[in-house]
Amino acid sequence: MSSNEIDLSEYRRALGSFATGVAVITTVDKNGDRAGLTVNSFNSVSLRPPLVLWSIACDSGACAAFLEAEHFAVNILSTHQRNICEKFAAGGSNKFEKIDCTEGLAGVPILPEFSSVFECKTQNIFDGGDHKIILGQVLRFEDRKTDPLIFYRGHFMT
Ligand SMILES: Cc1cc2nc3c(=O)[nH]c(=O)nc-3n(C[C@H](O)[C@H](O)[C@H](O)COP(=O)(O)O)c2cc1C
């Protein structure tokens, strides 16, 4: 099937065969407003230097904040955090309500619970069709070694 005759729902289903973890990416803008969203496009790129990437839809309500921000955090979710995954995948501005975040580097909010967290400085932003690809250098990380939430074919696996 060539790219101009791709059936989008079949295409998305096929992509779903690639099992991934789930992360909530967080940042804070110049006015101190926090932004965050659920992603499964996170990946490691380089070890030396330590680089990671993820992508954000251009029409995401959080996109402008991440394009301007110099820092972000990748909070990898644990198996029991489906509710957090769903909260940060829903549009709207009250995603952080009732979540007692700590402040990481540059004031970026860090979730109270995570499997691991990577605190990053944005190194580059690339165009990627209807997404922006954000490449970051990892400045600090913590691994709590809990089992990660797994996303596969549109469902969670535990
Ligand atoms: C498991 C899962 C993975 C997702 N991965 C991404 C992603 O990699 N990039 C992205 O832009 N949106 C992704 N989304 C969708 C966003 O979480 C969602 O569209 C967004 O949070 C909507 O709110 P916003 O407009 O405030 O950003 C994913 C959603 C789910 C449930």
The ligand as a MOL file (V3000), in Angstrom:
LIG
                    3D

  0  0  0     0  0            999 V3000
M  V30 BEGIN CTAB
M  V30 COUNTS 31 33 0 0 0
M  V30 BEGIN ATOM
M  V30 1 C -1.2860 5.8480 25.2840 0
M  V30 2 C -1.3440 7.2170 24.6500 0
M  V30 3 C -0.2560 7.6960 23.9470 0
M  V30 4 C -0.2530 8.9700 23.3490 0
M  V30 5 N 0.8680 9.4200 22.7050 0
M  V30 6 C 0.9030 10.6830 22.2190 0
M  V30 7 C 2.0880 11.2040 21.6410 0
M  V30 8 O 3.1180 10.5400 21.5720 0
M  V30 9 N 2.0710 12.4800 21.1890 0
M  V30 10 C 0.9480 13.2650 21.2590 0
M  V30 11 O 0.9770 14.4260 20.8260 0
M  V30 12 N -0.2080 12.7870 21.8070 0
M  V30 13 C -0.2470 11.5330 22.3000 0
M  V30 14 N -1.3820 11.0510 22.8820 0
M  V30 15 C -2.5780 11.9010 22.9120 0
M  V30 16 C -2.4540 12.9910 23.9720 0
M  V30 17 O -2.2030 12.4820 25.2570 0
M  V30 18 C -3.7420 13.8420 23.9790 0
M  V30 19 O -4.1350 14.1360 22.6820 0
M  V30 20 C -3.5470 15.1540 24.6520 0
M  V30 21 O -3.1170 15.0260 25.9570 0
M  V30 22 C -4.8330 15.9630 24.6080 0
M  V30 23 O -4.7180 17.1030 25.4510 0
M  V30 24 P -4.0060 18.4570 24.9880 0
M  V30 25 O -4.7160 18.9890 23.7880 0
M  V30 26 O -4.1100 19.3390 26.1960 0
M  V30 27 O -2.5850 18.1230 24.6800 0
M  V30 28 C -1.4030 9.7870 23.4660 0
M  V30 29 C -2.5210 9.3100 24.1930 0
M  V30 30 C -2.4920 8.0390 24.7610 0
M  V30 31 C -3.6950 7.5490 25.5450 0
M  V30 END ATOM
M  V30 BEGIN BOND
M  V30 1 1 1 2
M  V30 2 1 2 3
M  V30 3 2 2 30
M  V30 4 2 3 4
M  V30 5 1 4 5
M  V30 6 1 4 28
M  V30 7 2 5 6
M  V30 8 1 6 7
M  V30 9 1 6 13
M  V30 10 2 7 8
M  V30 11 1 7 9
M  V30 12 1 9 10
M  V30 13 2 10 11
M  V30 14 1 10 12
M  V30 15 2 12 13
M  V30 16 1 13 14
M  V30 17 1 14 15
M  V30 18 1 14 28
M  V30 19 1 15 16
M  V30 20 1 16 17
M  V30 21 1 16 18
M  V30 22 1 18 19
M  V30 23 1 18 20
M  V30 24 1 20 21
M  V30 25 1 20 22
M  V30 26 1 22 23
M  V30 27 1 23 24
M  V30 28 2 24 25
M  V30 29 1 24 26
M  V30 30 1 24 27
M  V30 31 2 28 29
M  V30 32 1 29 30
M  V30 33 1 30 31
M  V30 END BOND
M  V30 END CTAB
M  END
